[in-house]
Amino acid sequence: MEVRWIRDHISETVHHYRNGEDLYGEQMEAYVGRTELVRDGLSAGSLDLRITGLRPSDDGQYTCTVEEAHAYKEVIVELEVSG
């Protein structure tokens, strides 16, 4: 299984996970050391991304893509940072 979270407006990788491993080679500099795929719910299909140290620049749309065998799914979520 491959899960990729990207920033929708710039199509750059926020977090990349494949076959049980987090892959940080393509990660945007702004997210280095701040992201984690929450694995507790993976078997149930939950692909939550945790971003620590939220910044105003994190505000916006994120796209989660999932590829497994011959299937592909994609969802867009909106993160609103306030405070």
C-alpha positions, 0 to 999 in steps of 0.5 A: 500500500502507498499513501501520499499526502500532498499540498493541493495547490503546489503538488508537493509531498507533505508525507509519503508512506509505502509498504510499512515505511515512511519515505522522507526523500521527497518531503517538502522542506517545510514539513521535515520532522513535523509529519506522521502517518497515524498508523493506529487506524491503518487496518481499518482504512484510517489514513490520518496525517498528524502535523506538529508545530502548526504554522499559518502557512500550513492552512489550505487544501491537502490531497491524500492519494492511496494506491494498493494493487490495482486500486487508486483513491484520492480525497481532498481535505481542508485544514484551517489554522487559526489562533 
